[in-house]
Amino acid sequence: MATDPDPGAPAAPRARERSTRQFEAVRDELARGDDFRSAQDIHASLGARGTAVGLATVYRALQTLADSGAADSLRSPAGQAVYRVCGQVHHHHLVCRSCGRTVEVQGLAVERWAEKTAGANGFSDVEHTVELTGTCTPCRTTSS
C-alpha cells in the first residue's frame, strides 16, 4: 500500500527532470532551514559541508525547485533572488523591506478577488502571486 509523501518534505524533481546527487544536495540544503536563502548562501553552505556543487548548478536546481512549486522565490530588499522550501498550501508573502523577514499569509479575500476579476474578464485557470512589503515590528522599533 502506497503512503502519502511527507507534506513538509521538498518535492522531488518532475518526471522529465533527472535527479542528480547535486540536485538532491541543493534540495536538502534548502530544506535545512526556514529562512529565504540566496544561491550564493546555499553554494557556500554546501562547500563548507564538503559537497562540491557548482554555483551554476545551484542556480539551476533552485530554479527547478521554484518552477515545480517545491520552493518559494522572492527578491530580497537588495534585489537578489532568494529561495526557501515552499509550504504545501497556496499562500502569499508579507516581507519586511528592512531585514527581509518573511511571513506566509493566506488571503481568502485575495483568492475571491482573483477569481472574480478573472471571470469578469473572460479568463479561467488563472494563477497569481501576491507579495506584500512593509516594516516588521523589530525593525520599526529599532529605527525609532
C-alpha positions in Angstrom: 0.0 0.0 0.0 1.4 3.4 -1.0 1.8 6.1 1.6 1.4 9.8 1.2 4.7 11.7 1.0 5.7 13.9 3.9 3.9 17.3 3.2 6.8 19.1 4.8 9.4 17.5 2.5 10.6 19.3 -0.6 9.1 17.9 -3.8 11.1 15.5 -5.9 12.0 16.7 -9.4 9.3 16.2 -12.0 9.5 13.1 -14.2 11.2 14.9 -17.1 14.0 16.1 -14.8 16.9 13.9 -13.9 17.6 13.8 -10.2 21.3 14.0 -9.6 23.4 14.0 -6.5 24.0 17.7 -6.9 20.2 18.4 -7.3 19.5 16.4 -4.2 22.3 18.2 -2.2 20.8 21.6 -3.1 17.3 20.5 -2.3 18.4 19.0 1.1 20.5 22.1 1.9 17.5 24.4 1.2 15.4 22.2 3.5 17.8 22.7 6.4 16.1 26.0 7.4 13.0 28.1 7.2 14.7 31.3 6.1 15.0 32.5 2.5 18.5 32.0 1.2 20.4 33.0 -1.9 22.1 30.7 -4.3 25.4 32.0 -3.1 24.5 31.2 0.5 23.5 27.7 -0.4 26.6 27.2 -2.5 28.8 28.4 0.4 27.0 26.0 2.9 27.4 23.1 0.5 31.1 23.9 0.2 31.5 24.1 3.9 30.0 20.7 4.2 32.4 19.3 1.7 29.8 18.9 -1.1 31.2 20.1 -4.4 28.4 21.7 -6.5 29.0 24.4 -9.0 27.3 27.7 -8.5 25.5 27.5 -11.9 24.2 24.1 -10.8 22.9 25.6 -7.6 21.1 28.3 -9.6 19.6 25.7 -12.0 18.4 23.4 -9.1 16.8 26.3 -7.3 15.0 27.5 -10.4 13.8 23.9 -11.0 12.5 23.7 -7.4 10.8 27.1 -7.8 9.3 26.2 -11.1 7.9 22.9 -9.7 6.4 24.6 -6.7 8.7 23.0 -4.3 10.4 26.3 -3.4 9.3 29.8 -3.0 11.3 32.5 -4.7 11.3 36.2 -3.8 13.5 39.2 -4.3 15.5 40.4 -1.3 15.4 44.1 -0.4 18.7 44.2 -2.4 17.0 42.7 -5.4 18.6 39.3 -5.2 16.6 36.1 -5.8 16.2 34.2 -2.6 14.6 30.8 -2.0 13.1 28.6 0.7 11.1 25.3 0.8 7.5 26.1 -0.1 4.6 25.3 2.2 2.1 22.9 0.8 -0.9 25.3 1.0 -1.4 28.2 -1.5 -0.1 31.3 0.2 1.3 34.8 -0.3 4.2 36.6 1.4 4.5 39.5 3.7 8.1 40.7 3.5 10.0 43.3 5.7 11.7 45.8 3.5 14.4 46.4 6.1 15.5 42.9 7.2 13.8 40.6 4.7 11.8 38.7 7.4 9.1 36.9 5.5 5.7 35.5 6.8 3.5 33.2 4.7 -0.1 34.5 4.7 -3.3 33.1 3.3 -5.8 35.6 2.0 -9.3 34.3 1.2 -10.3 37.8 0.1 -7.4 37.8 -2.4 -8.5 34.4 -3.8 -12.0 35.6 -4.2 -10.9 38.9 -5.9 -8.6 37.0 -8.3 -11.4 34.6 -9.3 -14.0 37.4 -9.7 -11.6 39.6 -11.7 -10.5 36.7 -14.0 -14.1 35.6 -14.6 -15.3 39.2 -15.3 -12.6 39.5 -18.0 -13.3 36.1 -19.5 -10.2 34.3 -18.1 -10.0 30.9 -16.5 -7.3 28.8 -14.9 -5.7 32.0 -13.6 -2.7 31.7 -11.3 -1.4 34.6 -9.1 1.2 35.6 -6.6 0.9 38.4 -4.1 3.8 39.8 -2.2 3.1 42.5 0.4 6.0 44.6 1.7 6.3 46.6 4.9 8.3 47.1 8.0 8.2 44.4 10.7 7.9 45.4 14.4 11.5 44.7 15.4 12.8 46.9 12.5 10.2 49.6 13.2 11.2 49.6 16.9 14.9 49.7 16.1 14.5 52.7 13.7 12.5 54.7 16.3 
